[in-house]
Structure formats: C-alpha cells, structure tokens
C-alpha cells in the first residue's frame, strides 16, 4: 500500500533495534522538521523494527538531509531513501 501523489514522494525504509524508544524517536525526528508522513507502516520481525515512511513535498536535498539525521540515531541499523511517483 502506498500514498498516491501527483509529485515525487520520498520513500524511507528504516530498520532499527527492537527497542520501545525506536518508533517514537523516528517520528519525533520527523515532527521536529515539520514533516507529516503521507503514509507510514511499522513492522516488527527477527529482533528488528522496520518502518516505511512516504513523505510528499521534499526535494532530493532535503530528503537526503533527513536521511542523514535518521542514520545518526543510535538505535538505527539501516536507512534507505528513494523517490517514487512523479509529476
């Protein structure tokens, strides 16, 4: 399932440790930057928590800056970002 947008959407795929603080810290990072996800999904599996987040309205530069700030998180294992959709 994905959010449908007329413009490009930054899709983040995050994996972090299975810690109760991981999910609220990720969404807290987004909130501090004024980002409201168009779509979000959280799954827990094999000792990790996976989060997929889709954000409309970010250009490549801003999407990259957000990805770097998420990578710096101590509970983060992996961050990938790409763009889906188009204008």
PDB file of N, CA, C and O in Angstrom, chain B, residues numbered from 101:
ATOM      1  N   UNK B 101       0.847  -1.170   0.000  1.00  0.00           N
ATOM      2  CA  UNK B 101       0.000   0.000   0.000  1.00  0.00           C
ATOM      3  C   UNK B 101       0.891   1.231   0.000  1.00  0.00           C
ATOM      4  O   UNK B 101       1.874   1.277   0.741  1.00  0.00           O
ATOM      5  N   UNK B 102       0.578   2.201  -0.793  1.00  0.00           N
ATOM      6  CA  UNK B 102       1.343   3.434  -0.878  1.00  0.00           C
ATOM      7  C   UNK B 102       0.413   4.626  -1.036  1.00  0.00           C
ATOM      8  O   UNK B 102      -0.706   4.501  -1.533  1.00  0.00           O
ATOM      9  N   UNK B 103       0.885   5.754  -0.614  1.00  0.00           N
ATOM     10  CA  UNK B 103       0.194   7.018  -0.805  1.00  0.00           C
ATOM     11  C   UNK B 103       0.350   7.423  -2.267  1.00  0.00           C
ATOM     12  O   UNK B 103       1.433   7.279  -2.833  1.00  0.00           O
ATOM     13  N   UNK B 104      -0.698   7.918  -2.874  1.00  0.00           N
ATOM     14  CA  UNK B 104      -0.643   8.354  -4.260  1.00  0.00           C
ATOM     15  C   UNK B 104      -0.560   9.874  -4.288  1.00  0.00           C
ATOM     16  O   UNK B 104      -1.385  10.563  -3.689  1.00  0.00           O
ATOM     17  N   UNK B 105       0.439  10.383  -4.986  1.00  0.00           N
ATOM     18  CA  UNK B 105       0.657  11.823  -5.070  1.00  0.00           C
ATOM     19  C   UNK B 105       0.925  12.202  -6.513  1.00  0.00           C
ATOM     20  O   UNK B 105       1.352  11.364  -7.307  1.00  0.00           O
ATOM     21  N   UNK B 106       0.679  13.451  -6.857  1.00  0.00           N
ATOM     22  CA  UNK B 106       0.959  13.925  -8.216  1.00  0.00           C
ATOM     23  C   UNK B 106       2.433  14.218  -8.420  1.00  0.00           C
ATOM     24  O   UNK B 106       2.914  14.182  -9.552  1.00  0.00           O
ATOM     25  N   UNK B 107       3.153  14.505  -7.364  1.00  0.00           N
ATOM     26  CA  UNK B 107       4.580  14.796  -7.453  1.00  0.00           C
ATOM     27  C   UNK B 107       5.395  13.654  -6.879  1.00  0.00           C
ATOM     28  O   UNK B 107       4.840  12.665  -6.400  1.00  0.00           O
ATOM     29  N   UNK B 108       6.706  13.791  -6.926  1.00  0.00           N
ATOM     30  CA  UNK B 108       7.549  12.743  -6.359  1.00  0.00           C
ATOM     31  C   UNK B 108       7.374  12.651  -4.849  1.00  0.00           C
ATOM     32  O   UNK B 108       7.116  13.645  -4.169  1.00  0.00           O
ATOM     33  N   UNK B 109       7.520  11.448  -4.354  1.00  0.00           N
ATOM     34  CA  UNK B 109       7.377  11.169  -2.928  1.00  0.00           C
ATOM     35  C   UNK B 109       8.660  10.508  -2.452  1.00  0.00           C
ATOM     36  O   UNK B 109       9.117   9.533  -3.049  1.00  0.00           O
ATOM     37  N   UNK B 110       9.241  11.029  -1.384  1.00  0.00           N
ATOM     38  CA  UNK B 110      10.420  10.401  -0.786  1.00  0.00           C
ATOM     39  C   UNK B 110       9.947   9.211   0.044  1.00  0.00           C
ATOM     40  O   UNK B 110       9.119   9.348   0.944  1.00  0.00           O
ATOM     41  N   UNK B 111      10.498   8.032  -0.285  1.00  0.00           N
ATOM     42  CA  UNK B 111      10.136   6.814   0.454  1.00  0.00           C
ATOM     43  C   UNK B 111      11.343   6.386   1.275  1.00  0.00           C
ATOM     44  O   UNK B 111      12.402   6.076   0.730  1.00  0.00           O
ATOM     45  N   UNK B 112      11.170   6.372   2.587  1.00  0.00           N
ATOM     46  CA  UNK B 112      12.213   5.954   3.510  1.00  0.00           C
ATOM     47  C   UNK B 112      11.919   4.540   3.988  1.00  0.00           C
ATOM     48  O   UNK B 112      10.785   4.213   4.340  1.00  0.00           O
ATOM     49  N   UNK B 113      12.947   3.711   3.996  1.00  0.00           N
ATOM     50  CA  UNK B 113      12.853   2.375   4.574  1.00  0.00           C
ATOM     51  C   UNK B 113      13.903   2.308   5.679  1.00  0.00           C
ATOM     52  O   UNK B 113      15.105   2.370   5.425  1.00  0.00           O
ATOM     53  N   UNK B 114      13.422   2.182   6.896  1.00  0.00           N
ATOM     54  CA  UNK B 114      14.267   2.248   8.082  1.00  0.00           C
ATOM     55  C   UNK B 114      14.226   0.914   8.823  1.00  0.00           C
ATOM     56  O   UNK B 114      13.183   0.264   8.897  1.00  0.00           O
ATOM     57  N   UNK B 115      15.365   0.521   9.366  1.00  0.00           N
ATOM     58  CA  UNK B 115      15.407  -0.645  10.247  1.00  0.00           C
ATOM     59  C   UNK B 115      16.176  -0.251  11.493  1.00  0.00           C
ATOM     60  O   UNK B 115      17.226   0.386  11.421  1.00  0.00           O
ATOM     61  N   UNK B 116      15.633  -0.641  12.636  1.00  0.00           N
ATOM     62  CA  UNK B 116      16.285  -0.312  13.900  1.00  0.00           C
ATOM     63  C   UNK B 116      16.130  -1.433  14.898  1.00  0.00           C
ATOM     64  O   UNK B 116      15.421  -2.411  14.662  1.00  0.00           O
ATOM     65  N   UNK B 117      16.803  -1.272  16.014  1.00  0.00           N
ATOM     66  CA  UNK B 117      16.739  -2.285  17.055  1.00  0.00           C
ATOM     67  C   UNK B 117      15.327  -2.360  17.637  1.00  0.00           C
ATOM     68  O   UNK B 117      14.578  -1.384  17.638  1.00  0.00           O
ATOM     69  N   UNK B 118      15.000  -3.525  18.121  1.00  0.00           N
ATOM     70  CA  UNK B 118      13.682  -3.767  18.712  1.00  0.00           C
ATOM     71  C   UNK B 118      13.669  -3.172  20.119  1.00  0.00           C
ATOM     72  O   UNK B 118      13.794  -3.879  21.119  1.00  0.00           O
ATOM     73  N   UNK B 119      13.516  -1.861  20.161  1.00  0.00           N
ATOM     74  CA  UNK B 119      13.549  -1.104  21.407  1.00  0.00           C
ATOM     75  C   UNK B 119      12.292  -0.242  21.463  1.00  0.00           C
ATOM     76  O   UNK B 119      11.908   0.347  20.452  1.00  0.00           O
ATOM     77  N   UNK B 120      11.647  -0.156  22.622  1.00  0.00           N
ATOM     78  CA  UNK B 120      10.410   0.631  22.714  1.00  0.00           C
ATOM     79  C   UNK B 120      10.581   2.104  22.351  1.00  0.00           C
ATOM     80  O   UNK B 120       9.601   2.766  22.011  1.00  0.00           O
ATOM     81  N   UNK B 121      11.788   2.623  22.415  1.00  0.00           N
ATOM     82  CA  UNK B 121      12.039   4.030  22.096  1.00  0.00           C
ATOM     83  C   UNK B 121      12.240   4.291  20.601  1.00  0.00           C
ATOM     84  O   UNK B 121      12.176   5.442  20.167  1.00  0.00           O
ATOM     85  N   UNK B 122      12.480   3.248  19.811  1.00  0.00           N
ATOM     86  CA  UNK B 122      12.841   3.447  18.412  1.00  0.00           C
ATOM     87  C   UNK B 122      11.749   4.154  17.607  1.00  0.00           C
ATOM     88  O   UNK B 122      12.021   5.165  16.960  1.00  0.00           O
ATOM     89  N   UNK B 123      10.537   3.643  17.636  1.00  0.00           N
ATOM     90  CA  UNK B 123       9.456   4.218  16.817  1.00  0.00           C
ATOM     91  C   UNK B 123       9.148   5.660  17.219  1.00  0.00           C
ATOM     92  O   UNK B 123       9.091   6.518  16.339  1.00  0.00           O
ATOM     93  N   UNK B 124       8.947   5.972  18.507  1.00  0.00           N
ATOM     94  CA  UNK B 124       8.664   7.366  18.843  1.00  0.00           C
ATOM     95  C   UNK B 124       9.819   8.311  18.517  1.00  0.00           C
ATOM     96  O   UNK B 124       9.584   9.475  18.191  1.00  0.00           O
ATOM     97  N   UNK B 125      11.046   7.838  18.598  1.00  0.00           N
ATOM     98  CA  UNK B 125      12.180   8.704  18.262  1.00  0.00           C
ATOM     99  C   UNK B 125      12.227   9.001  16.765  1.00  0.00           C
ATOM    100  O   UNK B 125      12.535  10.123  16.362  1.00  0.00           O
ATOM    101  N   UNK B 126      11.925   8.004  15.947  1.00  0.00           N
ATOM    102  CA  UNK B 126      11.892   8.240  14.495  1.00  0.00           C
ATOM    103  C   UNK B 126      10.825   9.271  14.152  1.00  0.00           C
ATOM    104  O   UNK B 126      11.095  10.233  13.433  1.00  0.00           O
ATOM    105  N   UNK B 127       9.618   9.072  14.665  1.00  0.00           N
ATOM    106  CA  UNK B 127       8.544  10.016  14.354  1.00  0.00           C
ATOM    107  C   UNK B 127       8.782  11.375  15.009  1.00  0.00           C
ATOM    108  O   UNK B 127       8.320  12.395  14.499  1.00  0.00           O
ATOM    109  N   UNK B 128       9.496  11.398  16.127  1.00  0.00           N
ATOM    110  CA  UNK B 128       9.885  12.660  16.740  1.00  0.00           C
ATOM    111  C   UNK B 128      10.845  13.442  15.852  1.00  0.00           C
ATOM    112  O   UNK B 128      10.743  14.663  15.740  1.00  0.00           O
ATOM    113  N   UNK B 129      11.791  12.723  15.212  1.00  0.00           N
ATOM    114  CA  UNK B 129      12.711  13.377  14.267  1.00  0.00           C
ATOM    115  C   UNK B 129      11.929  14.022  13.132  1.00  0.00           C
ATOM    116  O   UNK B 129      12.213  15.156  12.746  1.00  0.00           O
ATOM    117  N   UNK B 130      10.956  13.312  12.601  1.00  0.00           N
ATOM    118  CA  UNK B 130      10.131  13.860  11.525  1.00  0.00           C
ATOM    119  C   UNK B 130       9.372  15.094  12.011  1.00  0.00           C
ATOM    120  O   UNK B 130       9.341  16.112  11.321  1.00  0.00           O
ATOM    121  N   UNK B 131       8.767  15.010  13.181  1.00  0.00           N
ATOM    122  CA  UNK B 131       7.970  16.118  13.713  1.00  0.00           C
ATOM    123  C   UNK B 131       8.822  17.360  13.950  1.00  0.00           C
ATOM    124  O   UNK B 131       8.376  18.473  13.672  1.00  0.00           O
ATOM    125  N   UNK B 132      10.036  17.189  14.455  1.00  0.00           N
ATOM    126  CA  UNK B 132      10.916  18.337  14.698  1.00  0.00           C
ATOM    127  C   UNK B 132      11.253  19.075  13.409  1.00  0.00           C
ATOM    128  O   UNK B 132      11.568  20.264  13.442  1.00  0.00           O
ATOM    129  N   UNK B 133      11.191  18.391  12.288  1.00  0.00           N
ATOM    130  CA  UNK B 133      11.465  19.010  10.996  1.00  0.00           C
ATOM    131  C   UNK B 133      10.183  19.458  10.289  1.00  0.00           C
ATOM    132  O   UNK B 133      10.224  19.922   9.150  1.00  0.00           O
ATOM    133  N   UNK B 134       9.044  19.314  10.977  1.00  0.00           N
ATOM    134  CA  UNK B 134       7.772  19.735  10.400  1.00  0.00           C
ATOM    135  C   UNK B 134       7.254  18.790   9.325  1.00  0.00           C
ATOM    136  O   UNK B 134       6.459  19.190   8.475  1.00  0.00           O
ATOM    137  N   UNK B 135       7.700  17.534   9.359  1.00  0.00           N
ATOM    138  CA  UNK B 135       7.323  16.548   8.343  1.00  0.00           C
ATOM    139  C   UNK B 135       6.172  15.688   8.869  1.00  0.00           C
ATOM    140  O   UNK B 135       6.268  15.076   9.932  1.00  0.00           O
ATOM    141  N   UNK B 136       5.092  15.659   8.103  1.00  0.00           N
ATOM    142  CA  UNK B 136       3.971  14.768   8.405  1.00  0.00           C
ATOM    143  C   UNK B 136       3.928  13.717   7.299  1.00  0.00           C
ATOM    144  O   UNK B 136       3.704  14.057   6.137  1.00  0.00           O
ATOM    145  N   UNK B 137       4.140  12.444   7.643  1.00  0.00           N
ATOM    146  CA  UNK B 137       4.148  11.404   6.612  1.00  0.00           C
ATOM    147  C   UNK B 137       2.800  11.292   5.905  1.00  0.00           C
ATOM    148  O   UNK B 137       1.744  11.430   6.522  1.00  0.00           O
ATOM    149  N   UNK B 138       2.858  11.039   4.600  1.00  0.00           N
ATOM    150  CA  UNK B 138       1.655  10.750   3.831  1.00  0.00           C
ATOM    151  C   UNK B 138       1.237   9.301   4.068  1.00  0.00           C
ATOM    152  O   UNK B 138       0.065   8.947   3.946  1.00  0.00           O
ATOM    153  N   UNK B 139       2.227   8.472   4.410  1.00  0.00           N
ATOM    154  CA  UNK B 139       1.994   7.050   4.644  1.00  0.00           C
ATOM    155  C   UNK B 139       3.067   6.570   5.607  1.00  0.00           C
ATOM    156  O   UNK B 139       4.217   7.005   5.532  1.00  0.00           O
ATOM    157  N   UNK B 140       2.693   5.674   6.512  1.00  0.00           N
ATOM    158  CA  UNK B 140       3.673   5.053   7.404  1.00  0.00           C
ATOM    159  C   UNK B 140       3.221   3.644   7.744  1.00  0.00           C
ATOM    160  O   UNK B 140       2.032   3.380   7.923  1.00  0.00           O
ATOM    161  N   UNK B 141       4.192   2.745   7.830  1.00  0.00           N
ATOM    162  CA  UNK B 141       3.919   1.361   8.207  1.00  0.00           C
ATOM    163  C   UNK B 141       5.059   0.892   9.105  1.00  0.00           C
ATOM    164  O   UNK B 141       6.230   1.125   8.806  1.00  0.00           O
ATOM    165  N   UNK B 142       4.715   0.240  10.193  1.00  0.00           N
ATOM    166  CA  UNK B 142       5.707  -0.274  11.129  1.00  0.00           C
ATOM    167  C   UNK B 142       5.509  -1.777  11.247  1.00  0.00           C
ATOM    168  O   UNK B 142       4.390  -2.262  11.413  1.00  0.00           O
ATOM    169  N   UNK B 143       6.637  -2.519  11.158  1.00  0.00           N
ATOM    170  CA  UNK B 143       6.590  -3.973  11.334  1.00  0.00           C
ATOM    171  C   UNK B 143       7.737  -4.408  12.231  1.00  0.00           C
ATOM    172  O   UNK B 143       8.833  -3.847  12.193  1.00  0.00           O
ATOM    173  N   UNK B 144       7.461  -5.402  13.022  1.00  0.00           N
ATOM    174  CA  UNK B 144       8.451  -5.957  13.941  1.00  0.00           C
ATOM    175  C   UNK B 144       8.749  -7.384  13.511  1.00  0.00           C
ATOM    176  O   UNK B 144       7.836  -8.188  13.321  1.00  0.00           O
ATOM    177  N   UNK B 145      10.050  -7.701  13.355  1.00  0.00           N
ATOM    178  CA  UNK B 145      10.420  -9.034  12.898  1.00  0.00           C
ATOM    179  C   UNK B 145      11.885  -9.316  13.214  1.00  0.00           C
ATOM    180  O   UNK B 145      12.742  -8.451  13.034  1.00  0.00           O
ATOM    181  N   UNK B 146      12.162 -10.504  13.677  1.00  0.00           N
ATOM    182  CA  UNK B 146      13.528 -11.006  13.866  1.00  0.00           C
ATOM    183  C   UNK B 146      14.411 -10.049  14.670  1.00  0.00           C
ATOM    184  O   UNK B 146      15.565  -9.816  14.310  1.00  0.00           O
ATOM    185  N   UNK B 147      13.878  -9.507  15.739  1.00  0.00           N
ATOM    186  CA  UNK B 147      14.670  -8.638  16.599  1.00  0.00           C
ATOM    187  C   UNK B 147      14.889  -7.233  16.074  1.00  0.00           C
ATOM    188  O   UNK B 147      15.653  -6.463  16.657  1.00  0.00           O
ATOM    189  N   UNK B 148      14.223  -6.887  14.971  1.00  0.00           N
ATOM    190  CA  UNK B 148      14.333  -5.551  14.396  1.00  0.00           C
ATOM    191  C   UNK B 148      12.947  -4.951  14.214  1.00  0.00           C
ATOM    192  O   UNK B 148      11.944  -5.664  14.187  1.00  0.00           O
ATOM    193  N   UNK B 149      12.908  -3.642  14.091  1.00  0.00           N
ATOM    194  CA  UNK B 149      11.678  -2.936  13.760  1.00  0.00           C
ATOM    195  C   UNK B 149      11.911  -2.252  12.414  1.00  0.00           C
ATOM    196  O   UNK B 149      12.888  -1.524  12.236  1.00  0.00           O
ATOM    197  N   UNK B 150      11.004  -2.496  11.473  1.00  0.00           N
ATOM    198  CA  UNK B 150      11.081  -1.856  10.164  1.00  0.00           C
ATOM    199  C   UNK B 150      10.003  -0.804  10.039  1.00  0.00           C
ATOM    200  O   UNK B 150       8.857  -1.023  10.430  1.00  0.00           O
ATOM    201  N   UNK B 151      10.375   0.333   9.495  1.00  0.00           N
ATOM    202  CA  UNK B 151       9.424   1.424   9.280  1.00  0.00           C
ATOM    203  C   UNK B 151       9.554   1.878   7.834  1.00  0.00           C
ATOM    204  O   UNK B 151      10.655   2.146   7.352  1.00  0.00           O
ATOM    205  N   UNK B 152       8.425   1.962   7.151  1.00  0.00           N
ATOM    206  CA  UNK B 152       8.401   2.584   5.829  1.00  0.00           C
ATOM    207  C   UNK B 152       7.591   3.858   5.955  1.00  0.00           C
ATOM    208  O   UNK B 152       6.470   3.848   6.462  1.00  0.00           O
ATOM    209  N   UNK B 153       8.166   4.951   5.491  1.00  0.00           N
ATOM    210  CA  UNK B 153       7.518   6.254   5.572  1.00  0.00           C
ATOM    211  C   UNK B 153       7.585   6.902   4.197  1.00  0.00           C
ATOM    212  O   UNK B 153       8.633   6.888   3.551  1.00  0.00           O
ATOM    213  N   UNK B 154       6.471   7.468   3.749  1.00  0.00           N
ATOM    214  CA  UNK B 154       6.439   8.204   2.495  1.00  0.00           C
ATOM    215  C   UNK B 154       6.098   9.658   2.791  1.00  0.00           C
ATOM    216  O   UNK B 154       5.138   9.959   3.500  1.00  0.00           O
ATOM    217  N   UNK B 155       6.916  10.558   2.227  1.00  0.00           N
ATOM    218  CA  UNK B 155       6.777  11.988   2.503  1.00  0.00           C
ATOM    219  C   UNK B 155       6.705  12.736   1.180  1.00  0.00           C
ATOM    220  O   UNK B 155       7.627  12.657   0.368  1.00  0.00           O
ATOM    221  N   UNK B 156       5.622  13.456   0.965  1.00  0.00           N
ATOM    222  CA  UNK B 156       5.484  14.295  -0.227  1.00  0.00           C
ATOM    223  C   UNK B 156       6.057  15.674   0.066  1.00  0.00           C
ATOM    224  O   UNK B 156       6.060  16.124   1.212  1.00  0.00           O
ATOM    225  N   UNK B 157       6.538  16.332  -0.966  1.00  0.00           N
ATOM    226  CA  UNK B 157       6.950  17.723  -0.836  1.00  0.00           C
ATOM    227  C   UNK B 157       8.400  17.962  -0.474  1.00  0.00           C
ATOM    228  O   UNK B 157       8.786  19.107  -0.243  1.00  0.00           O
ATOM    229  N   UNK B 158       9.231  16.905  -0.414  1.00  0.00           N
ATOM    230  CA  UNK B 158      10.653  17.102  -0.157  1.00  0.00           C
ATOM    231  C   UNK B 158      11.420  17.017  -1.467  1.00  0.00           C
ATOM    232  O   UNK B 158      11.138  16.162  -2.306  1.00  0.00           O
ATOM    233  N   UNK B 159      12.389  17.906  -1.638  1.00  0.00           N
ATOM    234  CA  UNK B 159      13.273  17.746  -2.787  1.00  0.00           C
ATOM    235  C   UNK B 159      14.399  16.776  -2.394  1.00  0.00           C
ATOM    236  O   UNK B 159      14.490  16.361  -1.238  1.00  0.00           O
ATOM    237  N   UNK B 160      15.249  16.422  -3.359  1.00  0.00           N
ATOM    238  CA  UNK B 160      16.304  15.438  -3.096  1.00  0.00           C
ATOM    239  C   UNK B 160      17.242  15.892  -1.988  1.00  0.00           C
ATOM    240  O   UNK B 160      17.650  15.089  -1.149  1.00  0.00           O
ATOM    241  N   UNK B 161      17.583  17.161  -1.980  1.00  0.00           N
ATOM    242  CA  UNK B 161      18.493  17.680  -0.961  1.00  0.00           C
ATOM    243  C   UNK B 161      17.904  17.529   0.440  1.00  0.00           C
ATOM    244  O   UNK B 161      18.559  17.002   1.340  1.00  0.00           O
ATOM    245  N   UNK B 162      16.669  17.993   0.623  1.00  0.00           N
ATOM    246  CA  UNK B 162      16.030  17.899   1.940  1.00  0.00           C
ATOM    247  C   UNK B 162      15.797  16.443   2.352  1.00  0.00           C
ATOM    248  O   UNK B 162      15.934  16.097   3.525  1.00  0.00           O
ATOM    249  N   UNK B 163      15.449  15.604   1.393  1.00  0.00           N
ATOM    250  CA  UNK B 163      15.257  14.180   1.686  1.00  0.00           C
ATOM    251  C   UNK B 163      16.567  13.556   2.155  1.00  0.00           C
ATOM    252  O   UNK B 163      16.573  12.729   3.067  1.00  0.00           O
ATOM    253  N   UNK B 164      17.675  13.952   1.535  1.00  0.00           N
ATOM    254  CA  UNK B 164      18.985  13.448   1.936  1.00  0.00           C
ATOM    255  C   UNK B 164      19.395  13.917   3.316  1.00  0.00           C
ATOM    256  O   UNK B 164      19.955  13.149   4.098  1.00  0.00           O
ATOM    257  N   UNK B 165      19.117  15.183   3.622  1.00  0.00           N
ATOM    258  CA  UNK B 165      19.435  15.716   4.949  1.00  0.00           C
ATOM    259  C   UNK B 165      18.658  14.962   6.022  1.00  0.00           C
ATOM    260  O   UNK B 165      19.215  14.604   7.060  1.00  0.00           O
ATOM    261  N   UNK B 166      17.375  14.723   5.773  1.00  0.00           N
ATOM    262  CA  UNK B 166      16.562  13.968   6.725  1.00  0.00           C
ATOM    263  C   UNK B 166      17.102  12.547   6.883  1.00  0.00           C
ATOM    264  O   UNK B 166      17.177  12.036   8.001  1.00  0.00           O
ATOM    265  N   UNK B 167      17.476  11.906   5.778  1.00  0.00           N
ATOM    266  CA  UNK B 167      18.033  10.544   5.848  1.00  0.00           C
ATOM    267  C   UNK B 167      19.296  10.522   6.702  1.00  0.00           C
ATOM    268  O   UNK B 167      19.478   9.611   7.510  1.00  0.00           O
ATOM    269  N   UNK B 168      20.168  11.512   6.535  1.00  0.00           N
ATOM    270  CA  UNK B 168      21.405  11.567   7.333  1.00  0.00           C
ATOM    271  C   UNK B 168      21.103  11.748   8.814  1.00  0.00           C
ATOM    272  O   UNK B 168      21.761  11.138   9.656  1.00  0.00           O
ATOM    273  N   UNK B 169      20.128  12.569   9.140  1.00  0.00           N
ATOM    274  CA  UNK B 169      19.796  12.757  10.556  1.00  0.00           C
ATOM    275  C   UNK B 169      19.219  11.475  11.147  1.00  0.00           C
ATOM    276  O   UNK B 169      19.466  11.161  12.312  1.00  0.00           O
ATOM    277  N   UNK B 170      18.452  10.733  10.350  1.00  0.00           N
ATOM    278  CA  UNK B 170      17.923   9.453  10.827  1.00  0.00           C
ATOM    279  C   UNK B 170      19.045   8.424  10.987  1.00  0.00           C
ATOM    280  O   UNK B 170      19.034   7.646  11.942  1.00  0.00           O
ATOM    281  N   UNK B 171      20.005   8.411  10.071  1.00  0.00           N
ATOM    282  CA  UNK B 171      21.139   7.470  10.160  1.00  0.00           C
ATOM    283  C   UNK B 171      21.946   7.685  11.434  1.00  0.00           C
ATOM    284  O   UNK B 171      22.519   6.736  11.969  1.00  0.00           O
ATOM    285  N   UNK B 172      21.999   8.911  11.922  1.00  0.00           N
ATOM    286  CA  UNK B 172      22.785   9.234  13.108  1.00  0.00           C
ATOM    287  C   UNK B 172      22.152   8.716  14.395  1.00  0.00           C
ATOM    288  O   UNK B 172      22.792   8.738  15.446  1.00  0.00           O
ATOM    289  N   UNK B 173      20.931   8.262  14.331  1.00  0.00           N
ATOM    290  CA  UNK B 173      20.210   7.788  15.517  1.00  0.00           C
ATOM    291  C   UNK B 173      20.866   6.518  16.053  1.00  0.00           C
ATOM    292  O   UNK B 173      21.155   5.602  15.283  1.00  0.00           O
ATOM    293  N   UNK B 174      21.102   6.453  17.353  1.00  0.00           N
ATOM    294  CA  UNK B 174      21.831   5.328  17.955  1.00  0.00           C
ATOM    295  C   UNK B 174      21.122   3.986  17.826  1.00  0.00           C
ATOM    296  O   UNK B 174      21.787   2.951  17.855  1.00  0.00           O
ATOM    297  N   UNK B 175      19.813   3.962  17.685  1.00  0.00           N
ATOM    298  CA  UNK B 175      19.087   2.696  17.566  1.00  0.00           C
ATOM    299  C   UNK B 175      18.893   2.263  16.111  1.00  0.00           C
ATOM    300  O   UNK B 175      18.339   1.197  15.844  1.00  0.00           O
ATOM    301  N   UNK B 176      19.353   3.095  15.175  1.00  0.00           N
ATOM    302  CA  UNK B 176      19.146   2.830  13.749  1.00  0.00           C
ATOM    303  C   UNK B 176      20.160   1.810  13.243  1.00  0.00           C
ATOM    304  O   UNK B 176      21.345   1.870  13.571  1.00  0.00           O
ATOM    305  N   UNK B 177      19.664   0.868  12.434  1.00  0.00           N
ATOM    306  CA  UNK B 177      20.530  -0.133  11.802  1.00  0.00           C
ATOM    307  C   UNK B 177      20.774   0.243  10.337  1.00  0.00           C
ATOM    308  O   UNK B 177      21.899   0.135   9.847  1.00  0.00           O
ATOM    309  N   UNK B 178      19.720   0.685   9.637  1.00  0.00           N
ATOM    310  CA  UNK B 178      19.842   0.960   8.214  1.00  0.00           C
ATOM    311  C   UNK B 178      18.787   1.981   7.789  1.00  0.00           C
ATOM    312  O   UNK B 178      17.661   1.972   8.287  1.00  0.00           O
ATOM    313  N   UNK B 179      19.169   2.865   6.856  1.00  0.00           N
ATOM    314  CA  UNK B 179      18.245   3.843   6.279  1.00  0.00           C
ATOM    315  C   UNK B 179      18.431   3.839   4.770  1.00  0.00           C
ATOM    316  O   UNK B 179      19.554   3.961   4.280  1.00  0.00           O
ATOM    317  N   UNK B 180      17.351   3.702   4.041  1.00  0.00           N
ATOM    318  CA  UNK B 180      17.378   3.832   2.577  1.00  0.00           C
ATOM    319  C   UNK B 180      16.290   4.823   2.197  1.00  0.00           C
ATOM    320  O   UNK B 180      15.218   4.848   2.801  1.00  0.00           O
ATOM    321  N   UNK B 181      16.580   5.639   1.189  1.00  0.00           N
ATOM    322  CA  UNK B 181      15.578   6.587   0.698  1.00  0.00           C
ATOM    323  C   UNK B 181      15.643   6.599  -0.820  1.00  0.00           C
ATOM    324  O   UNK B 181      16.724   6.588  -1.409  1.00  0.00           O
ATOM    325  N   UNK B 182      14.471   6.620  -1.445  1.00  0.00           N
ATOM    326  CA  UNK B 182      14.381   6.784  -2.889  1.00  0.00           C
ATOM    327  C   UNK B 182      13.130   7.569  -3.180  1.00  0.00           C
ATOM    328  O   UNK B 182      12.351   7.871  -2.276  1.00  0.00           O
ATOM    329  N   UNK B 183      12.932   7.902  -4.446  1.00  0.00           N
ATOM    330  CA  UNK B 183      11.761   8.668  -4.849  1.00  0.00           C
ATOM    331  C   UNK B 183      10.858   7.796  -5.708  1.00  0.00           C
ATOM    332  O   UNK B 183      11.322   7.054  -6.573  1.00  0.00           O
ATOM    333  N   UNK B 184       9.568   7.901  -5.453  1.00  0.00           N
ATOM    334  CA  UNK B 184       8.564   7.177  -6.234  1.00  0.00           C
ATOM    335  C   UNK B 184       7.580   8.195  -6.795  1.00  0.00           C
ATOM    336  O   UNK B 184       7.445   9.298  -6.265  1.00  0.00           O
ATOM    337  N   UNK B 185       6.904   7.823  -7.853  1.00  0.00           N
ATOM    338  CA  UNK B 185       5.930   8.731  -8.458  1.00  0.00           C
ATOM    339  C   UNK B 185       6.624   9.786  -9.276  1.00  0.00           C
ATOM    340  O   UNK B 185       7.825   9.722  -9.539  1.00  0.00           O
ATOM    341  N   UNK B 186       5.853  10.733  -9.661  1.00  0.00           N
ATOM    342  CA  UNK B 186       6.412  11.817 -10.466  1.00  0.00           C
ATOM    343  C   UNK B 186       5.340  12.794 -10.840  1.00  0.00           C
ATOM    344  O   UNK B 186       4.151  12.560 -10.623  1.00  0.00           O
ATOM    345  N   UNK B 187       5.775  13.890 -11.402  1.00  0.00           N
ATOM    346  CA  UNK B 187       4.846  14.929 -11.769  1.00  0.00           C
ATOM    347  C   UNK B 187       4.466  14.719 -13.163  1.00  0.00           C
ATOM    348  O   UNK B 187       3.673  15.486 -13.709  1.00  0.00           O
TER     349      UNK B 187
END
